Amino acid sequence: MPRTKRAKIKEQEITGLKYFRQLGSLLQELHDVGCERDRAGNRSLHMDQYCTMILLYLFNPIVTSLRGLQQASELKKVQKKLKCPRASLGSLSESVAVFDSERLKPIIATLGDKLAPIAKDSRLQDIKHTMTLVDGTVITALPRIAQASFLETQSGHSNLMNWTLHTHFEVDCHVPTRIDVTPTGGGEFDERAVLDRAVESDRTYVMDRGYAKFELFNQIVESGSSYVCRIRDNSVYDVLSEQELTDADRAAHVMSDEIIQLGSTQAKSKPNHQLRLIQIEMEPHQKRTRYGGKSTGPNCDGVLRIATNLLDVPAEIIALMYRYRWTIEIFFRFFKHMLGCRHLLSRSQNGIEIQTYCAIIACMLISLWTGRKPSLRTYEMICWYFTGMCDEEELLAHISRLQKQND
């Protein structure tokens, strides 16, 4: 079947660009990034302009690819409002080899400082540290021809390139505050090794069992933070003491609350701090299998085992904190399916990082603009506005309703 040629993007399909003006001052410090070698002043596409176009891609469903961005750059309205020149497909592709994704991190930090807690759960008000969910999600990209040739030589068939987004998600503000992009694999790219390099003080890290590692637990505590982490069903430990359960604990399906020594006596390393184990009853289930019969993980025997160094927090609250871990899974769906990050505009790590960090900025802008967490309905309304399906009055009315709900 012959491929259907996509229609070119039209001027009237790109609206609402005046709201991108505020990005000018935000991204202005990126303008000269990558110009160190350009002594002749020949560079026409700068990093601040490239990032603005990435944000246009994230907010406008009409633009669905790098070629779509190139077509949008030809429109006079886009050039005028975004102050971006006409960009060739080659310059868009090659820019990510010049621009430094690390320069976006201070901008994310600046926006993060402006975010206020959104609908904080009153049951978690006594948690002193910032509750941060940690998990990773895998995205795939077609390899370059040279990479595909190498992979085919090594494995006998062509493979996709897999990248892992190691994400830190703040529950109170309901936005990601950090994403580290690495190739999928072990060693320095293992999720525990990546988190070990990123541990900060004054945080409570909520993690799944893939992060259960004694050295990581010790690193978190030594940095002045705490953790709530599910451990494996076959974990070895000795019970030192048992704490009495309250009615609220039992209502939360807590089965036991114990102080333990985690690890066998032969283990080379152990937690160097007091550790608490809370066991929660849940429905036993088998992990679903991927295509080809490969399991996505171990089965559950009906008991959720949560290890934490929070000794004074009620067991029911620990159970609630771990329940919040599903919030990051919902964000991953929003990130991939709504923000369009399932489709990568670049196949290099630096390019993927730029797109990922711009997606974080997009989430923060939605929160700052609406005072609410980035939701599907709000994102759809913004997209409808940017494609001309709703006018500014309707968009502002939607935001106003959200803000009243938050009061």
N, C-alpha and C positions, 0 to 999 in steps of 0.2 A: 504494500500500500504506500502511495506517495505521501510524504509528510505534508501536513497542512501548514501553509505559511501564516504566521501570526500577523494580525493587523498591527500597523504602527501605532504607537501611543499618540493620542491627539491632545491638543492644547486644553480643550475643555475637560479632559479627564484628570487633570492635575489642578486641584483647587486648594484653598486654605493655606497657601504658602506663607502668608504673612506671619503665621505662628512659628515659622522657622527662623524669624528674625532674631528672637531671643537667644538662638543657638550661636549667633555670631560672636558675642562677647564670651560665651561659654567655651567655644572652641578656638578662639582667636590665637591663643598661645601655641596652637599646633601649626600655625601657618608656615613657619620656617623649618619645620621638621623635615629632614631629608634633603635640605638645600645646601648642606655643607660643601658638597662637591660641585654644585652648580654655580661656578664663578661667573659664567657668561649670562646667568639669569634667564636661561631657556625654559625653566620648568613652568608649565602653565596650569597644571593640576596640583594643588597643594593639599596637605593632609586634612586641614579643617574643611575644605570643600569636599574632599572624598568622604569624610565622616558624615557631613550633612547629607550627601547623596545616599549613604547607607541608611540614615534615619528616614529619608524619603521612601526608600525601598521597604523599610519596616512598617511604615504607617500607611502606605498606599498599595492596596492589593492589585492595582493595575500594573505596577512594576513588579515583575516576578523573576527577573534574572539579571545578570550582568549586562546582557544585550539590551534588556529593557531600560536599565539605567543609562546606557549609552544613548538610546533613543530619546530618553527624557532630557538629557543634557543638551539636545539639539533645539529644544523648545525655548523660545524667547522668554516666556514667563518664568521658566525654571532658572534660566541664566540671570534674569533680572532680580528675582526674589531671593534666590539662594547665593547669588554672586559667584556662580560657578561657570567656568567656560565650557564650550563644547568639548567633550572628551571622546577620544577614539577608544575602541574596544581594547586596543593594545596598551594604551596608557593606563586604563582602568586595571587591566590585568597585571601590569608590571609595577604599579604604584606600591603594592603591598610589599615588594622587595626593598623599597626605599623607606617607607614610613615605619615608625617604631610604635608597636602596640602598647608598650609600657607607658607611653606618654598619656594614655587615656586614663590610667589608674588614678592620678591626682584629681582629675575631673570627676570621676566616680566618687572619690572620697569627699570632695566639696559638696556634691549633690546629696550624699549620704548624711552629711552634717545638717542639712536643711530639712531632712525628713523627720516628721514627728510620729510618735506611735499611733497606729491606726486601730481603733477598737480593741485595745489590749484586754485580754482575758483577765478578769479580776481575781480568778483563782490562782493566777501566776504572779500576783503582785509582790509576793515575798521572795521571789527568785531574784537574788542580788545582781547577778551577771546578765549580760545580753544573751538571750536564748537564740542560738545559732544552729540551724539544721545543716548537716553536712552529708552530701551524697554525690554520686557521679552519674552521668548519662552518656551514652555512646552515640556519636553521629558518624555517618559514613560519607566518604567522598570518592569519586572516581579518581584513580591514580593518574598521574601524567604518563605519557607514552613510555618514557624511560623507566619509570617506576613499575609500570605494568609489565614491561618486558622482563625486568629483574624478578618480579614476583612470579611470573609465569615460568621463568627458568628455575626458580627455587622450588616451586610447588607443583609445577606441571599444568597449572591453570591460572587464569587471571583472577585477582582478588580486589576487593574494595579496600581502601585505606580507612582504618577506624581511628577516631579521635575520641578521647574522653574529656568531658567538661566537669572538672572537680569543682563543685559549687558550694558556696556558703550563703545561706538564706536566713535573713533575720525575720523572726516571727512577728515582732511588734510592728515593724514598718512594712512587712509583707513584700519585701523586694530582695533580690540577690545583691550582695555587697562585694562578692569576690567570685571569680571563676578562673581557674587555672586550666589551660588547654594543654594536653599532652597526648602523644601517641598512646594507643591502648597497649598495655603490656605490663610486665612486672618490673622488679628492680626499682630504679629511681622513678618510674612511672606508676608504680603501685599506689593505690588510693591512700594507703596508710603512710607511705613515704611522702606523698605530696602534702597530706595534712600535717605531718610532722614539721615540714618546712614552713607551713603557713600558720602555725598555732600563735594566737595572740592572748593577751591577758584580759581578765574581766569578761570572760565569755563562758557560757554553758553550752558545750557541744553535744548535740543530740544525734546519735549515729546508729546505723544498722550493724549487724554482726560482721560485715566485711571489714570493719575498722577495729575489731577487737584484737588488740595487741598490747602486751604489758608495757613495752617501752613507750608506746604512744600514750597510754594512760599516765605514766610517770611524767612524760614531757608536758602534758596538759596541766597536771597539778603543779609542777615546778614553775610553770609560767604564770601561775596565779589564776587559773581558770578551773572549771569543773566539767564533768562529762556525765551523760546518761547514754549508755550503750548496750544494745542487745548483744548477748554472747551466745555461742553455739550450744546446741542441745546436749552435746557430749562433753562440755567443759568439766574439768576436774577441779574440785575445791573442797576445803574443810570448813565446816560450820563452827564458828567461834562462839556465837551467841544468837539467840532468836528474840525478836521483838514482838510484842503483842499487837495484834491487828485491831483496828477500830471498826465501828459499823460502816463508816465511810469507805474504809479500805475494802471491806468485804463487798460493799455495793459496787466497787470498781473492779470486782473479780480478782482481787489480790489474794493469793493462796498462802504466801509466806513472806516474811521480811526478816532477813538474817544478815549478820556481820560475818564475813567469810575471809578465808585466805585462799586466793585464787591461784591455781597452778599446782602441779605435782611437786613432791619433795625433790625430785631429780631435775626440775626445771632450772636452767641456767639463770634466768631472770624472772623476777616476780614483781608485782606492784609493791612499791615502797611506802604505801599509805594505807589507812583503813579503807576497806571496801565493803560495800553493801550489796546484797543480792535480793532483788524483789522478783518473785515469781507470780505471773498473772495467768489466769485460766483463759484459754481461747479455743476456738474450734479447730480440731486437727484437720490438716489438709495436705494434699500433695501439690507440689509445684507443677505448673503447666509446662509442657514441653514446647520447644521451638520446632520449626520445620526440620525434619530429619530426625526427630526423636530426642534431640539434645535438651536436657533439663535446664531450666533457668536458675536452679539453686536447690538446696536441700529441702526435704519435707519438714513439716512442723508436727511435733508430737502432741500438741494441745497445751503446751506450757510456754509462755513468753518469759525468758530469763533476762532481766535488766540489771546490769552492773552500774554502780555509780559511787562517786566519792561524796555525794551530798548526804550527810548522815542525819541532819536535823529536819529535812523536808518530808512531810507525810507521804506514805507509800502511795496513796491515791493520787497525789500531785505528780509523783514520778511517773505513774501510769499515764496520767494526762499529758505530760510532757512528751512521752514517747509517742502517744497517739497523734500529736501534732506533726510527727515526722512525715505523715502523708501529705502535708502541705507542699513539701518540696516536689513530690511526685506530680501534684497538680500543676505546679509551676513549670516543670519540664514539659508537660503537655501543652501548656500555654506558650512556652518558649518555642517549641518545635512547630506546632500546628497553627497557632495564631500569629506569632511574630514572623513566621516564615523561615525560622532558622534550621528547619529540616533541609532546606536548599542552601548550600554553601556557595557564596560568590567567589571564593578563592579555595584553592586546594593546598596552600601552604599553611604552616602553623601560625605564622605572623598574621596572615590574612584572615584566618579563622578567628584569631584572637581579636582583631579589630572589629569584625562583625559581631562577635560575642559581647565585647565591651560596649559597643554601640547599642546592643539589645538591652544591656543593663541600664544604660542611660535612658533608653526609651521607657522602660518600666518605671524608673525613678521620675521621669517627666510626667507620666500618667498619674502617679501618686501625688506629686507636688501640685499638679494642675487641678485634680479632682478632690484631693484630701481623702481618697479612698484607695483600697488595694486595686491593682490592675486586674480587672475582671473581663470576661469575654464580652459582656454586654457593653461595657464602656469602650473597650477596644473596637468593637464593631461600629459603635456610634462615631468614634473618631475617624475610622476608615470611611464610613459613609460620607462624613463631612469632606474628607480629603478627595473623594471621588465625585463630589457634587450631588450625592443622593439626599443629603439633608443640608439645611442652611445653618448659618451661625447661630441664629436664634434658637433653633431646635437643639443644637449641641449644648449651648449654654443652659437651656432649660433642663436638659438631662443632668448636667453637672450640678446645677442648683438642687435638684431633687436628691442627688447623692449626698451633697453636703448637709442637707436638712436631716437626712437619715442618720448622719454621723453626729449630729448635735444632741 
